[in-house]
Amino acid sequence: MEELMGFLVVLVIATTIYKITSLKHSKKGSSKEFKHMLAEELVDRDDKANALEERLRVVEKIVTDNHTSSVLSDEIDNLKEK
């Protein structure tokens, strides 16, 4: 699970760097506009990272708790609905 978490963190960081670079080179607006877009992108990145961490915690709980197969199936279905 820790390997998966590390991979997800690297993926989020790489995506953020790519988006920042794209924004910087594609927009010819002012520095103030770029800073605003950068701040929005960083907030979006943080939201995605938090959501991934929460989902991973749920998966870890499902895997480590002693559940019957029907309870496990119900929890997986609940995750899919989110």
C-alpha positions as CSV (number, residue, x, y, z in Angstrom):
1,M,0.0,0.0,0.0
2,E,2.8,2.4,0.8
3,E,4.2,1.8,-2.7
4,L,0.8,2.7,-4.2
5,M,0.6,5.8,-2.1
6,G,4.1,6.9,-3.2
7,F,3.2,6.3,-6.9
8,L,0.1,8.4,-6.5
9,V,2.0,11.2,-4.9
10,V,4.6,11.2,-7.7
11,L,1.8,11.1,-10.3
12,V,0.0,14.1,-8.7
13,I,3.3,16.1,-8.5
14,A,4.2,15.3,-12.1
15,T,0.8,16.3,-13.3
16,T,1.0,19.6,-11.4
17,I,4.5,20.4,-12.8
18,Y,3.2,19.6,-16.4
19,K,0.2,21.9,-15.9
20,I,2.2,24.7,-14.4
21,T,4.7,24.5,-17.3
22,S,1.8,24.4,-19.8
23,L,0.2,27.4,-18.2
24,K,3.4,29.4,-18.1
25,H,4.2,28.8,-21.8
26,S,0.7,29.0,-23.3
27,K,-0.6,32.2,-21.6
28,K,0.8,35.5,-22.6
29,G,-1.1,37.3,-19.8
30,S,0.4,39.2,-17.0
31,S,2.4,37.8,-14.1
32,K,-0.6,38.5,-11.8
33,E,-2.9,36.3,-14.0
34,F,-0.3,33.5,-14.1
35,K,0.1,33.6,-10.3
36,H,-3.7,33.4,-9.9
37,M,-3.9,30.4,-12.3
38,L,-1.0,28.8,-10.5
39,A,-2.7,29.2,-7.1
40,E,-5.9,27.6,-8.5
41,E,-3.9,24.7,-9.9
42,L,-2.2,24.2,-6.6
43,V,-5.5,24.1,-4.8
44,D,-6.8,21.6,-7.3
45,R,-3.7,19.5,-6.8
46,D,-4.1,19.6,-3.1
47,D,-7.8,18.6,-3.4
48,K,-6.9,15.6,-5.6
49,A,-4.1,14.5,-3.3
50,N,-6.5,14.7,-0.3
51,A,-9.1,12.7,-2.1
52,L,-6.6,10.0,-3.1
53,E,-5.3,9.8,0.4
54,E,-8.8,9.4,1.8
55,R,-9.7,6.7,-0.7
56,L,-6.4,4.9,0.1
57,R,-7.3,5.0,3.8
58,V,-10.6,3.4,3.1
59,V,-9.1,0.7,0.9
60,E,-6.5,0.0,3.7
61,K,-9.3,-0.3,6.2
62,I,-11.2,-2.7,4.0
63,V,-8.2,-4.8,3.4
64,T,-7.1,-4.9,7.1
65,D,-10.4,-5.3,8.8
66,N,-12.0,-8.7,9.3
67,H,-15.1,-8.4,7.2
68,T,-17.3,-11.0,5.8
69,S,-17.4,-11.2,2.0
70,S,-20.8,-9.6,1.8
71,V,-19.8,-6.6,4.0
72,L,-16.6,-6.2,1.9
73,S,-18.7,-6.3,-1.3
74,D,-21.0,-3.6,0.1
75,E,-18.1,-1.3,1.0
76,I,-16.6,-1.7,-2.4
77,D,-19.9,-0.8,-4.0
78,N,-20.2,2.3,-1.7
79,L,-16.7,3.4,-2.9
80,K,-17.7,3.0,-6.5
81,E,-20.7,5.3,-6.0
82,K,-18.5,8.1,-4.7
